[in-house]
Amino acid sequence: MRQISILGCGWLGIPLAKSLLEKGFSVKGSTTSSAKLPMLQQSGIDSFQVVVSETKIDGDITSFLQDSEILIIDIPPKLRGDSSENFVKKMENLIPFIKDAKIQKVIFISSTAVYNNNYPIVTETTEPNPDTENGLQLVQAEKLFLLRESDLSTTIIRFAGLIGEDRHPAYHLSGKQNLGNPGAAVNLIHQVDCIGIIEAIIENDCWNQTFNAVAPFHPRRDNYYTQKAAEFGLPLPRFSADSNSFGKVVHGDLVESELQYQFQKPNL
């Protein structure tokens, strides 16, 4: 039985772990909250409380990584508020433990925030040039695994905006007035396809690559969120017709061409 460790069992990590268990993998999962440990254990996940910081790692990181062939890193940068940390230093702190555990393969969850909005269209061949601190730290963290740690087989997944049955931007935008950027393209991906793409990488043994993971559906922002608010029975958002529109369209053609992956939620 192949064993996988998932660093960060949250909104994506928990259903991913459950799906991998159903496919016959043995799964270890980490959380920063002791309150979540029983729930993870009841789901069949070998659970650990692990907190990675810039200077130390609290928790039994050695046992969490031990005997796993694959490590999935799904801990986003925390750059807001007084508790913000240097995400790159956190990854630098983690890497020696990965090497000591003799992990062979890593999936690093990144974001399409590594591309700025000056590109009208981006693909996996587009050079990242982030214009946010979040995107900048993600690019630097990617390079830690791709350049400095060449003995690891690392695949990067740059997810677009994440949506699911319990998570959608339409709720946040509902009822708001004079919203800008009405003509910008929507770049989103559903939770079920996030899981499907991760599993396709593992099943196809597809390593040392970078994938943009985004649904092949890019309607105008105003049309899409107005329609979704109506579907959900929410107050409609109102976009300013006088507002300029800017933004990028993210293409993830390699997901379909290299992984032969078919989206379960192509039209969101």
C-alpha positions in Angstrom: 0.0 0.0 0.0 1.4 3.4 -1.0 1.6 6.0 1.7 1.0 9.7 1.2 1.4 12.6 3.7 -0.8 15.7 3.3 0.6 18.7 5.0 -2.5 20.8 5.6 -5.8 19.0 6.0 -8.2 21.9 5.5 -10.9 22.8 3.0 -9.1 20.8 0.2 -6.8 18.5 2.1 -9.6 16.7 4.0 -11.7 15.6 1.0 -8.5 14.8 -0.9 -7.4 12.5 1.9 -10.8 10.8 2.0 -10.7 10.3 -1.8 -7.1 8.8 -1.6 -8.2 6.5 1.1 -11.0 5.2 -1.1 -8.5 4.5 -3.8 -6.4 2.3 -1.5 -3.7 4.7 -0.3 -2.6 5.0 3.3 -2.8 8.6 4.3 -1.2 10.7 7.0 -2.7 14.2 7.5 -1.6 17.2 9.5 -3.6 20.0 11.1 -2.5 22.9 13.2 -5.6 22.5 15.4 -5.8 19.8 18.1 -9.6 20.0 18.0 -9.6 18.6 14.4 -7.5 15.5 15.3 -10.4 13.2 16.3 -12.4 14.1 13.2 -9.4 13.3 10.9 -8.8 10.0 12.8 -12.4 9.0 12.5 -12.2 9.5 8.7 -9.3 6.9 8.6 -6.6 9.6 8.3 -3.5 9.0 10.5 -3.6 12.4 12.0 -0.8 14.7 13.4 -0.8 18.2 14.9 2.0 19.9 13.0 2.7 23.7 13.0 5.4 24.9 10.6 6.9 28.3 11.4 9.9 30.3 10.2 12.3 29.0 12.9 10.8 25.7 14.2 8.3 23.0 13.6 6.0 22.0 16.5 4.7 18.5 16.5 6.1 15.1 15.4 7.1 16.0 11.9 9.4 13.0 11.7 6.6 10.5 12.3 4.3 12.4 10.0 6.7 12.1 7.1 8.1 8.7 7.9 7.6 5.9 5.3 5.6 8.2 2.9 6.6 8.1 -0.8 4.7 11.3 -1.6 4.2 14.6 0.3 1.5 17.0 -0.7 2.1 20.5 0.6 -1.2 22.5 1.0 -0.5 25.3 3.4 -1.1 28.7 1.9 0.9 31.8 2.9 -0.6 33.7 5.8 0.3 37.3 5.0 -2.6 39.2 6.6 -2.8 40.8 10.0 -0.3 40.8 12.8 0.3 37.0 12.6 1.7 37.1 9.1 4.8 35.1 8.5 7.5 34.7 5.9 6.2 31.7 3.9 9.5 31.1 2.1 11.4 30.7 5.4 8.7 28.3 6.5 9.4 26.1 3.5 13.2 26.5 4.0 12.6 25.2 7.5 10.6 22.2 6.2 12.8 21.0 3.4 15.6 19.4 5.6 12.9 17.2 7.3 11.6 16.2 3.9 15.1 15.1 2.8 15.8 13.3 6.1 12.5 11.3 5.7 13.7 10.3 2.2 10.5 11.6 0.6 10.8 10.9 -3.1 8.0 13.0 -4.6 6.4 16.3 -3.7 3.2 18.0 -4.9 3.4 21.7 -4.0 0.1 23.6 -4.1 0.6 27.1 -5.5 -1.7 29.7 -7.2 -2.2 31.5 -10.4 -1.5 34.6 -8.3 2.1 34.1 -9.5 1.0 35.7 -12.8 0.3 39.4 -12.8 -2.6 41.1 -14.6 -0.5 42.7 -17.3 -0.7 39.5 -19.3 -3.9 39.1 -21.3 -3.4 35.4 -21.6 -1.1 33.1 -19.5 -0.1 29.5 -19.9 2.4 27.3 -18.2 5.1 28.8 -20.4 4.4 32.4 -19.2 7.1 33.7 -16.9 5.7 34.4 -13.4 5.9 38.1 -12.5 3.7 38.5 -9.4 2.5 41.9 -8.3 1.3 40.8 -4.9 3.2 39.7 -1.8 1.3 36.4 -1.8 2.3 35.7 -5.4 5.9 36.7 -4.8 6.4 34.4 -1.9 4.7 31.5 -3.7 7.1 31.9 -6.7 10.1 31.9 -4.3 8.8 28.8 -2.5 8.3 27.0 -5.9 11.9 27.7 -6.7 13.1 26.2 -3.5 11.8 22.8 -4.6 12.4 23.1 -8.4 15.9 24.6 -8.4 17.6 24.0 -5.1 16.2 20.7 -4.3 16.8 18.9 -7.6 17.0 15.5 -5.8 13.3 15.8 -5.2 10.8 15.0 -7.9 8.4 18.0 -7.5 5.3 18.9 -9.4 3.8 22.4 -9.0 0.0 22.9 -9.3 -1.1 26.5 -9.7 -4.7 26.6 -8.8 -7.1 29.3 -9.9 -9.8 30.6 -7.5 -11.2 27.7 -5.5 -14.9 27.1 -5.4 -17.0 24.2 -4.0 -20.5 23.3 -2.8 -19.8 25.3 0.4 -17.6 28.1 -1.1 -18.3 30.6 -3.8 -17.4 34.2 -4.4 -21.0 35.0 -5.3 -21.8 35.0 -1.6 -19.2 37.6 -0.9 -20.3 39.8 -3.8 -24.0 39.5 -3.2 -25.8 42.8 -2.9 -22.8 44.9 -3.3 -23.0 48.1 -5.5 -20.7 49.8 -8.0 -18.3 46.8 -8.3 -15.4 47.4 -10.6 -13.8 45.3 -13.3 -17.0 44.0 -14.9 -15.5 42.7 -18.0 -12.6 40.7 -16.4 -12.5 37.0 -17.2 -13.3 34.6 -14.5 -10.6 32.0 -13.6 -11.9 29.4 -11.2 -11.7 25.7 -10.4 -14.1 23.4 -8.5 -12.9 21.4 -5.5 -13.7 18.1 -7.2 -11.4 19.0 -10.1 -8.7 20.0 -7.7 -8.8 16.6 -6.2 -9.1 14.9 -9.6 -6.0 16.7 -11.0 -3.9 15.8 -7.9 -4.9 12.2 -8.2 -4.2 12.2 -12.0 -0.6 13.4 -11.3 -0.1 10.6 -8.9 -1.7 7.9 -11.1 0.2 9.0 -14.2 3.5 9.4 -12.2 3.8 12.9 -13.7 6.6 14.6 -11.9 8.9 17.6 -12.4 6.2 19.6 -14.2 4.1 22.7 -13.5 0.4 22.8 -14.2 -2.1 25.6 -14.3 -5.3 24.1 -12.8 -8.2 26.2 -14.0 -11.6 25.3 -15.5 -11.8 25.9 -19.3 -14.5 28.5 -18.8 -13.9 32.2 -18.7 -17.1 34.3 -18.8 -17.2 38.0 -18.0 -17.1 38.7 -14.2 -20.3 40.7 -14.2 -22.4 38.2 -16.2 -21.1 35.2 -14.2 -21.5 36.5 -10.7 -24.9 38.0 -11.4 -26.1 34.7 -12.8 -24.8 32.8 -9.9 -26.3 35.1 -7.3 -29.7 34.6 -9.0 -29.2 30.8 -9.0 -28.4 30.9 -5.3 -31.3 33.1 -4.5 -29.0 36.0 -3.3 -29.4 39.7 -3.8 -27.7 40.5 -7.1 -24.4 42.4 -7.3 -24.3 45.6 -9.3 -21.3 46.3 -11.5 -20.3 49.8 -12.6 -20.7 50.2 -16.3 -18.2 53.1 -16.2 -15.4 51.0 -14.6 -12.4 49.9 -16.7 -11.8 46.2 -17.0 -8.4 44.4 -16.7 -7.2 41.0 -15.9 -5.8 37.8 -17.3 -7.2 34.6 -18.8 -5.4 31.6 -17.4 -5.1 28.6 -19.6 -4.3 25.2 -18.3 -4.0 23.1 -21.4 -1.3 20.8 -20.0 -3.8 19.3 -17.5 -5.8 18.0 -20.5 -2.9 17.2 -22.8 -0.4 15.7 -20.4 -2.7 14.2 -17.8 -5.6 13.4 -20.2 -7.8 14.8 -17.5 -11.4 15.6 -18.2 -13.0 18.3 -16.0 -16.0 17.2 -13.9 -17.1 20.8 -13.5 -16.0 22.5 -16.7 -18.7 25.2 -16.7 -18.7 25.9 -12.9 
